[in-house]
């Protein structure tokens, strides 16, 4: 089976992105497929798990019954990670009636565990706040207050770190990518230029390090960043970073090494594998486990490579 046929033999959430990004299908065809996300497959399953109050698992970042034990991994079943999955991964239409209803319920009922802040006001960690900016932008909720907070928290080296409140002055790749994704979503949704300069400084932080290397020694910082997980949740890897640069439209020769990492992972049959799945409870799995062909990683890798090749 050809790779594109294999990708299309899947869930509407994946098919519509393949149609949009890889096949050159008419936009109306991709949008018709996208409209099915709330009615069937993964999107419908996630929406069916939502509580009547608009929350998943009764909590914002963590399930209501979570007692702080992450020994088996972080749980990914609460409202925040579920909305991210619907947003960034499945691409649900934010104007679908059930999605609009959910957005309103989250605005009314969801509070962060940190100090009871309303969901779209954000909390204190830049990694969470960066992605909440992206959620607000996508679902049409005002999040300018979080944006202003993040602009004031950018570190001198150009990135962000959730440990800054404890004295860290060195940025984190994990935190920085979360903020950068939020900023580019905000710019695209609102037309605002208020984040552009800060985003470009954050991009430079990653580019100076070739998306993976220490400035001091040139060593790869974390070998796991060369493995492609799905979903990524808050974790950084080079495929996630490249997909961000694709969305931002930032082209730079310093991306070339990371591009070669992606190319090197392509299997003889043209597919990419699932690697290094992040531990923790999920609503359900969408792929067959580490070491098996991954439709999501294959889609993401192919569109990154297509974007890079078209920039040459």
N, C-alpha and C positions, 0 to 999 in steps of 0.2 A: 504494500500500500504506500503510495506517495505520501510524503510528509504532510503536505497541505490537506490531503484527503483524511489523513489520520487526525489532524488537528480539528477539522470540521466535523469529524465523527465524535462529537462531544456535547457538552452542555451549552445552552444558549449564551451564557456569560462568556464563554471562551470563543464560541463561534462568531459572535458579532465583532469581536476584536480582530479575529483572523480575517474576516471579510473587510473590515475597515483598514487594517494595517498591512495586510500581506497579499490580498488577491486583487485589489483594484476594483472591487465590486462597487456598484452605484451606492451612494450614501443612503438612499432610501431602503435598499436591501439590508444593509447593516443595521439601520435603525429599527426595521421591522423585527429583526432577530433580537435586538436589544430589548424591545418591548415585551418579549417573552420571559425576561428574567424574573419578574415579579409573579409570574403565573406558573412556572414550572422549574424543575431542576434546583440547583444550589440556592439561587436567590429566593425562590418560593419556600424552600426548606428553612432558610434563615429567618425569613419574615414570619413563618408559622411558629417559630420558637420565641418570638417577642411576647413579652407580657402585656396585659391590657393597659399598663401604665407607660408603655413605650420602651421599657428597659428589657435588656437581656440579662438573665441570671440575677436580677434584682440589684445590680450595682453598676457603677461607672467604669472604673479601671479594673475592679475585681468583683467576683461574684459576692452576693450578700453573705453567703455562709463561709467565705474564705477567712482562714484564721492565721494567715501569714506563713504557712508552710509551703515553700517552693522547692522542697527536696525532690519532687518529681517533675519540676518545671513550672513555669508560670502558667496559670490558667488563662485561656484565650476566649472565654465564653461570655464575658460581660459586655456592656453596651459599647464601650469605646473600641475594643478590637473588632467587634462585630460590624459596627458602622464603617470602620476602616476596610474590612473585607468587602462589604457591599460597595464601598466607594472605589478604592484604588484597584481592587482585584477584579471584581465582577462588573463594575461600571454601571450599576443600576441607574435608571433614569430618575433624577431627583424630583422631577415634576409628576411622577406617577402618583396617583391619589394615596395609596397606602404609604408611600415614602414621605409625602408631604404630611400625612397624619402622624407618622412616626417622628418626624422632625419636630413638630409642634409638641408632641408628648414629651420628647427628650428635653426640650426647652423648659417645659413646665415642671417636670418631675425628677430629672436626673441631677444629682449632686455629687461632686467629687469627694472621695473618701478623705482627702487631705484635710479640708476644713469646711466641708459642706458648700463649696462654691457652686453656683449654677454652671451646668456643663459648658455652655458656650462662652462663659467668662474665663475659662481655663483655670489651671491651678498653679503650681510653682515650678515644676520641672520643665525645662525647655524642650526636652524630647516629646513629652506629652503635649505641651502647648503648641509646638510646631505642627504636629499632626492635627491638633484641634483647629488650628487656623485653616488647614486644608479641608477639614470637614465642614467648617462654617462656610468657606468659599464655595464648596461643592453643593451644599444643601441650602445655600442662600440665606445664611444667618450672619448678622453683623459680628465680626470678631476683631474689629480695629483695636480694641483695648489690648488684646493679647499680642497683636502685631507690635504695638508700641512698646510693650514690656520686653518682647524679644529683641527689638532693635537696641534697647538699652542694656541688654545682657550679652551682646556680642563681645567676645574676648579679643585682646590685642592681636592674637595670631590669626583672627578672621573667622573662627568657628564658635561653637557653643559647647557647654558641658554641664550636665545636670549636677555635677559635683562642685560647680563654681561657688555655690552658697556655702560650701564647707572649706573654701580657700583655694580650690584648684584654679590655676591660671593657664592650663594647657587644654586645648579643645579635644573633644571626643568625636571620632568618626561617626559613631552611632547617633549621638545627639545632633551633630551637624547635619547629617543627611535628613533627619526628621524635620529640622527647621527649614532647610532649603526646599524640600518638597512642598511644605506648607506655603512658603513665600511664592513659589512659582505658581501654585494653584490660586493664591490670592491675587496675584498680578493678572492672571488670565481671566479670572471671574469678575474682577472689579475695574480693571484698567488702570489701577493705581500704580504710580511709580515710586511710592514711598519705600518699598523694600528692595528696589533694584540694586542700589549701590551696596547694601549689606549682603544681598545674595551673591553679587559678583565677588565680594571679598571672601565669602564662604566657599565659593567655587574655587577661588585661587588657593585657599587652604588645602583643598583636596588635590588640585592639579599640581601644586608644588611637590606633593608627595606621590605623584603618579597614581593616585587613588588607593595606594596600598603600602608605601614604603616610608621608613623613617628618614627624616631629613638628615639626621646625624650620621647614620651608617649606610643608608640605602637598603637595609634589610627589610624583608616583608614583615609588617607589624604583626599580623595574625594570619597564619596559614588558613584558618577557617574562612577568611574573607575571599579566598579563591574557590570556595565551594558554594554552590548556588542552592539556597533553600527556598521553600515556598510553603506558605506565605512567609515573608521576611519579618513581619511584625516590627519590632523596633531595631532589629539587628541589621548591621551593615554588611554588605558584601559588594564586590566590584561590579556584578551584573546590576544590582540595584542602583549603584552610583551611575553607571553608564545609562541606565534607563532614565534617571533624572536628567542627565545632560542632554539626552535625546529630547525629552519633553521641554526642557528649557531652551533648546536650540543653540546650545553653547558648543562650538566646535574648537578643538585645540589639539595640536600635535601631541601633547602630553597624555592624551587618552589612548595613544596607540598601544602601549604595553598592556593595558587592561583589555583592549579589543583583542589582542592576540591570546590572552587568557581565555576569553570567550570562544574564540575560534578553536583553540586547542581542546576544548571540552566536547566538541561536536563528535558524535559517534559515527561509525562507518555508514550507518543507515540514515544519517542526516538529522538525528534527534539528539537531545541533551537529556541527561539523567537528573533525577531528584537527588540532592545531596544534603546532608547535615540538617535534617528537619529539627526545628527548635522544639524542645520538649514542653509538654503541658497539655492540659485538657482542651479539646476542641469540640465544636458541635458535631462535626463529622469530617471524615477525610475526603479529599477530592482526587487523590492519586494513590498509587499502589505502594509507596514507601521508598526509602532511600535505596539507590542502586538500580531503580527501574526507570524506564523512559518517562519523562515528565512533559506533559502537554504545556503546562504553564511556563516552565523554563525554556522549552523549545520556542514557544511564541515570543517570549521576552528576548531571547537571544537573537532570533531571526530579525525582529524589528530593530534591535540595536545595530546589528550588522548591516541591514539594509540602509538604515539612516547613515551609518558611517561610510558605507560604500558610495552612497549618493552625494556625499560631501567631498569626494575626492576630485 
